């Protein structure tokens, strides 16, 4: 009862509410501009808010965090450039909807289900923070490796009509992710003597190139630059139609929250796993997933926003950040003299209430900004291609340069753009490559760590695969790979009929 009083008091604190709104507005614009990440904005906020009270600092950070994760969907839907790696899946159905003139509809679904996912994750943080963190703590290096491998296997089979092309795309992405200094030996690997590659291939130039600049090249190859992309259809979306996906969205929220609670996994893994799940449970989607189905947007946006609450769970209860943003929030705690850990919620209920209040207020502002501000951005679709494509190209260059402030990243963006153009023209999906680039480093380090830990055991196979979590993930991964083989997939399809 005392906690509820503290929680509701923040909603009546006008300064707290205003600072949350300020963070939310910053998150809307920063997250929607490719290359300007929520992580970068949160890091800048730390330097500004260190002299503020802890409650006010957390209000601003939580507003930026919640809305910033959602706003990556805006550029993903409108110009096919994910504002963040977790928004990659939103491009699968969001951009096809925009090309049909239904960007307003896509943005509305993205807004509502980002709100649902964010609220779900925060509720789980409130009610089940400690139990979820204890489960997440049971994950070992081999479990992380199998989880990422399962995600790759699922997305490779779901985003390509040809199994071999999806597999090849993922393998290319893994090779690219290995470029840079070896995480164990510290020696250059696959850098070809290029000094700028020693730090690895930056994710942002790769994303912007594969999705944004490749789209520019495809449009140039098709010609007809005088035409508009499409007309916007301001169709009325009934609340009943909007909410009919709510039951399945709760399942995607569970996926997002749990994956978010696994340190290092985060939004990209959650959204791909949720999309994989949607492919299986959506028996009668509005259109096939990948061709402009709102069900795909629901899965992606619910899961990656549910990661917010999930990522805060290990940070608050174990002092282990769940993603890059919570790592920075952890530094806010230390700057203000707070010590997160198993006793944090019991000892500092006022700060826990401030984080939750900032999060829920951020969700409210997400809904308002998404419903009333984001639709005005959809007018970008009405711009003729001969004007829009140069603008998109400039945004691609700015986004790539803003990552590390080097022209080398701009060159990488152009190279990935040409690679993406070639792949899309020849039927190779770019999604498996994108996920492999994002998660390859995590797969590499966890696999080698697992092998090192098992090397000292008598029964090495049992040490690697003898735990219940590992067995379940191994079975899921193997089953996904087997069911993706064309001959097996055909037999399963026949049995269903």
N, C-alpha and C positions, 0 to 999 in steps of 0.2 A: 504493500500500500504506500509506504514511504517512497519507494522507487518510482511509482506511478506519479506521485506528486512532483518529484524532481523532473521527471520526463515531460509532464504537461506544462511545467513552469517555463521551460525553454520555448514552447510554442507561444507563450504570452510575452516573451522577451523580444521587444521590437528590434533591438540592435542585433540579437542573435538571428532573427528571421531575415533581416536585411542583409547581413553578411552571408548567410546561406544563399540568398537570391543572387548576390554579387558573384559568388563562386559558381552558381549555376549558369549565369549568363556568360561568364568567362569560359566555362566548360563547353557551352553550346558552340561558341565560335572557334575555340582552340581545337576541340575534337573534330569539327567538321572540315578543318583545313588540313589536307594531306601533308604530312611531315611535321606538323606541330602536335605532339602527343600529349596526352593527359599527364604522363609521367614527367615530361619536361615542365609543364605548367605547374604541377604540384611542387616540383623541386624549386622553382622560382618563388612560389608562395612561401616556402619555408624561410627564405631569406627576408621576406617582407613581414611575416607574422611572428617572428621570434620574440618581439617585444610586446606582443599582444597578450591578453589573458588566454589561457589554454582553451577555454570554452569557445572564445571567438575565433581562435585559430582553427579549431576543429570544425566549427560551423562552415567557414569558408572552404576548407579542404574537402569536406564531405559534399557540399553543394557542387564543387567542381568535379569531384570523382564520379558521382552518380550521373550527372548530365553529360560529362565528358565521354563516358563509356557509350552512352546512347548516341551522341552526336556523330560518332564515327559512321553511323548508318546513313547520314544525310548525303555525304559525298559518294558513298557506296551505291546508293539508289539513284542519285541524279546524274553522276558522271562516271560511274563504274570504277571509282578509285576508293578503296577502303580507307577510312580515316584512321583505322588501327587494324592490327592483325586479327583481332576478334571480330571485325566487321567483314572479313573476306566472304564468309558464308552468305551474308546478306546480299552480296552482289549477284549470287546465283539466280535469285528470283526477283530481287528489288529492281535491278537494272532492266531486265526484260519487261517488267510492269511499266517502268518509266518510258521505255521505247514504244509501248502500246498507248501512251498517253495517260496512264493510270498512276503517275507518280504521287498524286494526292492520296490515293488509296494506299499505296505502299508506305508512304510516310505516316499515315494514320495508324496502320497496323503496327509499324515499327515503334511508334510512340506508345500506344496502349500496352503492347506486350513487353516493351522495355520497362514500363512502369510496373507491370505485373511481376516480372522477373526480379526487379530491384526490391520491391516490397517483400516478395517471397524470401529472398536471400537474407534480408534484414530481420524478418520474423524468425527464421531459423537461427540466426545469430543470437537473437534475444532468448529464444526458448531452449535451443539445443546446442549452444556453443561448445560447452565442455564435452559432451558425448561425441560430437562430430570430430572435434580436435583429437580425441583419444583414438578414434578409428583411423583418422588420417596419419597419425603418428606411427601406425603399424606398417605403413608402406615402406618397403625396402628398395634399394637401387634397382633390383631386377623387376619389381612391380612397376616402377616408373618407366622403365624401358618397355615393358610389355604394354602398358597403357598407351604410350605414344605410338608403338607399333600397331596396336589395335586401331587407333585413330587413323593412321596412314592406310591400313588395309581397308578400312571402311570407306574412307573418302575416295580412295583409288578405284574402288568397285562401283561407287555410287555416282561419280561425276563423269564417267567415261562410258561410252557405248561399247568400247573395246577394252577388255580386261588388260591386255598386254600394253596398250597405250597408257592407261592409268598407272600401271605398275612402273613403266619406263619413266613417266613423268615424276613419280615419287623418288625413284632411284637417282634421277638427275638432281633433284632437290637435295637429297642426302649428300651427294658428292659436293654440291655447292656449299652446303653447311659445314663441310669439313675443312674448307679453306681457312687458313689462318694459323696461329700458333697452336701446337698440340697442347691440349689441356693437361696432359700428364707429363710429357717430356719437355715441353716448352720450346720445341724446335719448329721452324716454319714447315707448313704442310700445304701442298698444292698451290703455293703462292706464285710459282713460275718466276721467282726472283723479283716480283713487284712489291715494293716496300709497303705501299698503301693497303695491300691485301693481308698483311700480317695480323691486323686486328679482326680479320674476317670480313665477309660480305655483309654489309649493313642491311637490315630487314626492310627499312623504309624505301630506299631506292629500288630494291627488288620488287616490292609490292606495287609501288607507283608505276614502275616500268611494265610489269607483267599485266596489270589491269588497266591503268590509265593511258600510258603512251601507246600501248599496243592497240587500244581502241581507236586512237587518233589515226594510226597507220592503216587500220582496217577500213575506216571511213574514207581515207584518202585513196585507198586502192579501189573502193567501190565507186568513187566519183559522186556526182550529184550533190555538190557542196552548197548549192543555193537553197536546198530544201530545208524545212524545219525538221527537227528530230521527231516531233509529234505534237498533237494538240492535247491540252490537259482536259481530262474529263472530270468535272466536279460532280461526280455521282454521289448521291446520298447513300451512306453506309448505315444500315440499320444496326442498332445496338444488339439486337438478337443475333444477327449474322456475325458481328464482331466478337461476341462473347461465347459463341458456340465452340470455340477452340480452347476455352478456359481450362477444361478438364485435362486435356493433353498438355497445355502449357504448364500445369503444375508438375507434370512428370519431367518436362524439360527444365523446370526450375530446380527439381531435385538433382538432376544431372549437373546443372551449372553450379549449384551450391556445393555439392560434394567435390567436384573437380576443382573449384575455386579454393577449397580448403586444403588441397594438396599443394605444398610449396613448389612453385616453379611451373605448374601446369597451366592454370589460368584460362582466359577467354577463348583463345584459338582452339584448344583441345575440347573445351566444353561445347562450343558452337558446332564443331564438326561432329562430335558424338551425338549431339541432339539432332542434327540434320540427318545423320545416319539412322537414328531411331525413328524420325519422322517418315523416312522413306519406307520403313517397315510397318508402321502402325497406321499411316494414312491410306486407307483402302480406296477412298474415292475423293482425291484432292480436286480442287476447282479446275486446275489444269495439271499436267504432269509436273512434278517438282523439277526445277531447273529451267522452266519455261515461263515463269511468272506466277507461281503459286503462292498465295498468301500464307499457306501452311509452312512454307520454307522460311519466310520472314518471321513467323511466330516462333518456330524452333530456334532460329539463330538469335533473335533479340531477347527472348525470354532467358535462354541459357547464359549468354554472355553477360547480361546484367545481373543475373542471380549470383554470378561469380563475385560480385562486390561484397555481399554478406559473407559468402564462403571464404574469401581471401582475408577478411577481417578476423575470422575465427582463430586460426593459428597465431595471428599477430597479437591478439589480445590475451589469449589463454596460454600461449607457449613462447611468446616473444620471437616467433618465427614468421616472417612476412610471407603471405601467400602469393604476392606478385610484386612487380616493380613499384606500383603506387603505394601499396601498404608498407613496403620497405622505407619509402620516404616518410610516410605517416609515422612509422616507428621512430624515425629521427626527430619528428616533431615532439613525440613523447619524451625522448631523452633530453631535448633542448629545454623542455618545460619541467624537467625533473621527475617525470613519471616512469614507473617501472612495470611494464606489462608482464604477465605471468599467470600461473594457476590461481593466484589469490587476487588478481586485479579487480575482477567484477565485484568480489565481496568487500575489498578494502576501499575501492574507488567507485562506488555506485553512481556518484554525481557525474564523473567523467564518462562512464559507460552510458548513462542517460543522455549526456551531451552528444556522444557519437551517434546513438540511435536517433535522437531528435533531429540532428543535422542530416542524417541519412533519409529519414522519412520526409522531412521538409524538402530535401533535394528531389525525392520522388514526386512530390506534389508540383514542384516547379518544373520538373521534367515533363509532366503531363501538360501543364499550361503552356510552356514554351514550345513543346512539340506540336500541340494542337493549334496554336494561334500564331506562332512565328515561323515554324518550319514550312508550312504550306506556301508561304510567300516566296521561299527559296525555290520552290518547285517551278517557278516561272522561268528559271534558267533553261528549262526544256523547250521553251518557245523560241529561244534564240536560234537564228539560222546557223547551219553547220559551218559556213564560211567564217562566222564570227566566233562561234562556240569552240571550235577545234583549236584555234590559236590561244584562246583563253585557257583551255584545258592543258595545252602544252606548256604555257607559262606556269600554271599551277604545279605541273609535274616537275618542272625545273626548280621552282621555289621549294617544293616539298622535299625533293632529293637533296638540295643544297642545305636546307635548314637542319637536316639530320646531324651532320658533323661540320658544317661550314667549309666543305671542300668541293672543288670542281670534280674531283675524282668520283664522288658519289653521283654527280650529274651524268658523267660518262657511263657509270654503271647502270643508271636508270635508262639511258638510251639503249645500251646493250641488252638489258632485260626486256625493254620494249620491243626490240627487233626479234628477240627470242620468243616472246609471247605472241607476236604477230605470226611468226612461222608456225608455232605450235597450234594456234587457233585455226589457221588456214588449213592445216593438215589433220585436224581432229584430235589433237593431243590436249587433254584438260590441263589448265594451269593450276587448279586448286591443289592437287596432290603435291606438286612441286612447291607451292607456297607453304603448305603445312610442313613439308619436310625441311625447308629452309628455316622456318621458325623453330621447329622442335629437334632438328638434327643434332645440335650441340648438346641438348639435354639427353637425347638417346645415347650419344657417344660416351659422355661422361658417366652416366649411370650404368651402362653395360660394362664398361671397363672397371668401374668401382665394384660391381657385383662379382666380376671374375676375380678381382684381387682379393675380395673378402672370402670367396669360396676356395681360393688356392691353398689356404692353410687347413682346410677341413679334410677329414678322411674320405667322406662320401661327398664328392664335389657336386654330383648331379642332385643329390638330396638337398644340399646347401643352397643350390640355385633355384630349384623348383619344388621344394618340399613343403611350402607353406600354403595354407588354404587360399589366401588372396592371390598368390602367384599362380596356383593351379586354375582358379576361375578365369583369370586374365589370359592365361595360356590357352585354355579351351576356347574362349571367345575369339581370340586372335586366329587360331588354327581353323576354327569353324568358319570365320568370315573369309579367310583366304580360300578355303575349299569351296565354299558356296559361290565365290566369285569366278571360279573356273567355268568357262562357257558351257562345257558339257554337263557339269553338275547343275548349273543354273537352269539349263533347258529342262532337265529331268524334274527339278523341283517345280518349275512352272507348269509342266504337264500334270504333275500330281495334284497341284492346286485346282487345275481345271477339271 
